[in-house]
Amino acid sequence: MGTLHLGRLTRIDLPDAALAHVHAVLIAKLRVHEPVLLGWAMPDGRRDEVLVHPTLSIVVRYDEDDSCRLDRAWVERLMRAANGVGGLQLTPELVEGMAAVGGSTAGSPTPAD
């Protein structure tokens, strides 16, 4: 389970394989100075969203030392979502699908403060 820190206040725990895919999409968007709306489900059913802007600091910590293999189809799917009006929404089903690419069985993101 890796961790995505956005700014100083937002932390999202994700399986390493899912985190690698989200990280790749965020970096691609931020390299061209495009903000992206990122949303996720809280364990209690609420949803949180943050606008990830090029000036926002991002720290990514992977649980495993070895890098995760990126699946082109998942990256393209996430990029299409990130380019859409609703932004990149990390639903539990989406996270489980990405986690399966890396062989992980972990579930939905677990945001923490």
C-alpha positions, -999 to +999 in steps of 0.1 A: +000+000+000+016+032-012+008+068-003+000+099-024+005+131-005-010+162-022+001+194-006+004+194+032-031+182+041-043+155+018-031+119+019-045+089-001-034+053+005-035+032-026-022-002-036+012+003-053+000-008-088-029+017-086-007+044-072+018+039-101-009+045-127-024+075-109+011+089-105+019+085-142-013+104-152-008+132-127+028+137-139+017+137-175-009+164-168+014+185-146+043+184-171+021+204-195+009+227-167-026+213-167-045+209-134-066+178-128-095+171-105-089+140-084-116+124-064-118+093-042-143+075-019-138+076+018-143+044+038-175+059+053-190+064+019-183+101+016-163+115-014-134+139-013-120+158-043-089+180-047-078+201-077-042+190-083-025+221-097+011+223-111+021+245-080+009+218-056+036+196-041+032+159-046+050+132-027+046+095-037+057+068-014+056+032-027+054+003-002+075-020-024+110-011-036+105-026-071+086-005-097+052-015-108+045-024-144+022+001-161-006-011-182-011+011-213-049+006-214-053+016-178-031+047-183-051+057-213-084+051-195-073+073-166-060+100-189-093+102-207-110+105-173-085+132-162-092+152-193-130+150-188-152+174-169-156+151-139-118+146-135-101+114-123-125+097-099-109+068-080-138+046-073-132+013-054-139-007-085-113+013-105-087+010-078-093-028-076-089-031-113-056-012-113-044-032-083-051-064-101-026-054-128+002-055-103-011-087-087-023-069-055-056-078-039-059-046-019-092-027-021-103+009-023-082+040-014-080+049+022-076+086+026-061+098+059-053+131+074 
